[in-house]
Amino acid sequence: MATNLFVGNLPYTTDDSALGQMFAEAGTVVSAKVIMDKFSGKSRGFGFVEMPNDSEATAAIAGLNGKDLKGRALIVNEARPREERPRDGGGRRPGGSGGYGDRDKRGGSSGGGKRRF
């Protein structure tokens, strides 16, 4: 079974090819992917490497975790499954918007509209 590794604290100039070559020294690399920001297109400073077996993955972790790459100490460990996050459009809490406009509902003044005397 293939092992997926998390690689953090990458220099922002690292690309998929360079990441794969770095891990090829420890064994066979199935895939190497540097995660890019979807808006700027620049590296987010971390990536994932997939290796075909546990012994090569363990060797890669032992050999590369803490290694200095262009002044940055790499973080290499086994990747954890991605946590599910709610997809409700911004993490809003249920029960209203919670903004300034809610003051009318509580009897306060929102700063606009008619005043009640």
Order of alpha helices (4+ residues) and beta strands (2+ residues): beta-alpha-beta-beta-alpha-beta-beta-beta
